[in-house]
Amino acid sequence: MTLRLAIVGLGKIARDQHVPSIAKTEGVELAAVASRNASIDGLPHFPDIDALLASGEAVDAIALCTPPQGRHAQAVAALQAGKHLLLEKPPGASVSEIEPLVTLAREKGVSLFATWHSRYAPAVEPARAFLAETEIRSVHIEWKEDVRKWHPGQAWIWEPGGLGVFDPGINALSIVTAILPSPMFLRRSDLQFPENRAAPIAADLEFTDASGLPIRAEFDWRETGGETWNIHVETARGKLTLAEGGKKLSLDGRSMVDEPDAEYAAIYRRFVELAATGAIDVDLSPLQHVADAFLLGRRHVVEAFVED
Ligand code: NAP
């Protein structure tokens, strides 16, 4: 059976990735769009999820691609209506709002998939396998990009719950939590807040694990002239580097993986698989680390961020 899916929130990621990936994936088709200001020619359109659900349009599943702050009420509405539900990352604006969604999905017998797209980057699984059998000495995450290039006009991202620089940084955390053999935890967090914004523009974090492994993460939105999305792992067998957000993997500079992006196609294949049995795939660890970064965060005020 083909899953008839509606996208809610037709913004940048829905257009760039969800729409083309759904078109390429067997077992799922785009059946409707709910978005206040955007639509797709030829598809049923509704202003929001409530109008979509009230319409009786035949959809089996919903992908929530709206900002995290408003997601919880939308997710509850989708699950109450018995729809399989895919959540863009981060799954919500708080950690604690997600568990009730898991309970509701179970009650309704539908799938809940909290996606972490970076975990589907081609270097991630080979890196996990390598590190499972190697002594790890240190980890250094550099996740730096130009907010003006990647998040133009996104007011929500600077508001509470929008995560600021953790919106991209959580992608790095989703990879590291997938490839390291032991759980990590935060020890220090320094956050730089523009004086006119409610969310940080940069973060410098120190994590460790039960063995005392040093794990440093630097997130910065003020990078210009290209982005740096790298994770370096010093090991007993050499320096393992995941570059370009996990598209490339190298050991001491020798290439091991170099493949094009196929993250969202893999996400939709997984969603089709989960929906077939009403299974749940929710891992909150990346969001938990972001919450910890705010909890332990020492706040530094830096110059105002002005978009233009
Ligand atoms: P976006 O371009 O701002 O799109 C979100 C869409 O949601 C908007 O176009 C808007 O469409 C709708 N919306 C509903 N309520 C809204 C509200 N209160 N404020 C603003 N928009 C609202 O954002 P995005 O970049 O696609 O990001 C959406 C989610 O995907 C975020 O959680 C983000 O972390 C994640 N994500 C983004 C990227 C990326 O590269 N941009 C990559 C991976 C994941 P209408 O106005 O038509 O309702």
Residues whose N, C-alpha, C, O or C-beta is under 5 A from the ligand:
A	BS01	NAP	G9 L10 G11 K12 I13 A14 S35 R36 N37 A38 C65 T66 P67 P68 E88 K89 P90 W150 Q154 W156 D167
